[in-house]
Amino acid sequence: MLKQLLGILALSILLFTACEQKKTPVKEDPLSQLSEFTQRGGLPNTFYKIQNQRQVKIAYIGGSITQASNGWRDLTFSWFRLNFPQTAFYQINAAIGGTGSDLGVFRMERDVLQHEPDLIFIEFSVNDGGSREKVLAAMEGIVRQVRKNNPKTDICFVYTAAEMHVRDLVEGKLRVSAAASEELAAHYQIPTIHMGIEVARLYQQGKLTLVADPEENANTIVFTRDKTHPLSESGHPIYGAVVAKYLEEMRSQPADVEYSLPDPYVDYQWEEAQMVEVSETQLIGEWKELPDENEIKKGVREFMPHVFQASPGAVMKFRFDGSVLGFYDVIGPKVSVIEITVDGEKQEKVRFDQWCNNYRKTSFFIKDLEPGLHSIEIRVLDKQLDKAEILKKKNVTMDDPSRFNGKYWFPASILVVGKIIN
C-alpha cells in the first residue's frame, strides 16, 4: 500500500512539473524579432528598365560607410553588372563621410537628382544621431524631392550599424534613425534592408568579432578595426551579401510604376531644402573664391563647386525668411572661430575640432530658429585657438605647425528651408 501511495505521489509530481513547464513561455530571441528586409513596393521600375532599356543609373548617398571604395556600394553595383551583362550601368557616388541626412537633403538636387538616377540607395542610419523629429524632417524631405523630380525613380533605404549599435540589435533594439526611417518607408512604400542584423547574428553566434586586428583573429570574422567602418575584406562583404540576397528577391517583380505622392507624413519635413550660393549674400571685407588648383579646393571640388576663403574681419550679411538655416563649409588646419549674429543675438562657433589635421566637408545649423524673417550676420574673428591641445583629444600631433597658421572660414553654400532676401 505504501509503495502504491509513493508511486501515485511521484506521478503527481511529474504531471505537475510537466504542466508548469508548459505554462512557462519560451523566451524569444530579441534579435529574431527585428526585420532584416521589408519589401513593400520593391524596386519594380529598376528591374523593368533593366529588361527594356540598355542604360540604368544607380545612385548611392550616405556617409563614409557608403563612400568607402571596395565596400558594399561597389559590391552591390557589381551585382547588377554581373547579373545583367546586357545592360550598361552607371554609378552615381554621392556619399560624403561624416555627414547625415540633414546635409543630404540639401545636396539631393545638385549631387543626385540632376543625374536622373533610376534607383537611389540611401544610407544615413549611423550618422543620423539626432532626434526622431530631425530624422523624419530630413529623410522625408529627401523622399519627396525624389518623387517630385521623377515619380518612377525607385528608392531603397539601407541601414548599417556601428559596434555599439550591433550590441543593441542583439537585444532587439533598433536605432532611432532606422526606426524613424521605417515609419517613412511604410508611408511611402519604400523597401528597406538592415545590413547590420546579419552582423549581429554572426556576433551572437560567436562567429564574428566586432572590433579587433584581423591578423590576430584567424578563427573569427573581424567586422571593424575602429568600431564603425567595416573592413573591406570582411565587414563590407557581409553588408554586400545581405543587399544582394534581397535584390534577388525583388528582381522577380519588374513593372512600369509611377509612384503617387501622398500627403506628408510630418508637417515640418524639409522638402523645400535648397543650397544658396555664398555670392548671393552681402560680403564685406576680405573674401576670395578658391581656384580649382588650390590645395584645399582640390580635395572638395567634386561636391563643392564654389568655396570661399574669408579672412579675419570679413562679414557676410543677409536676411532670411524661414525656419531652418545652416552652412556647408570646409574645416581643417587653417580654420578658427566665427561669430554668428541672429536678430542682434551673438554666439561664437568654433570651426576647428580634433579631426582638423586634414580638410573635410561638413555643415552646421543655427539652433532654435523660430519661423519668420531674421537678420543674419557672420563675422570671422581674429581669435587664436590652442589647436595642438584640441588635436590631442584624438591623440593627433601637429606634424607641421605652420600648416595650422590661419584664422579663416571656408564656406561653400548656405543651407535653407525658406528663402534668402537681400
Secondary structure, 3 states (H helix, E strand, C coil): CHHHHHHHHHHHHHHHHHHHHHHCCCCCCHHHHCCCEECCCCCHHHHHHHHHCCEEEEEEEECHHHHCCCCHHHHHHHHHHHHCCCCEEEEEECCCCCCCHHHHHHHHHHHHHHHCCCEEEEECCCCCCCCHHHHHHHHHHHHHHHHHHCCCCEEEEEECCCHHHHHHHHCCCCCHHHHHHHHHHHHHCCCEEECHHHHHHHHHCCCEEEECCHHHCCCCEEEECCCCCECCCCHHHHHHHHHHHHHHHHCCCCCCCCCCCCCCCCCCCCCCCEEEEHHHCEEECCEEECCCCCHHHHCCCCCCCCCEEECCCCEEEEEEEEEEEEEEEEECCCECEEEEEECCEEEEEECCCCCCCCCEEEEEECCCCCCEEEEEEEEECCCCCCHHHHHHHHCCCCCCHHHHCCCEEEEEEEEEEEEEEC
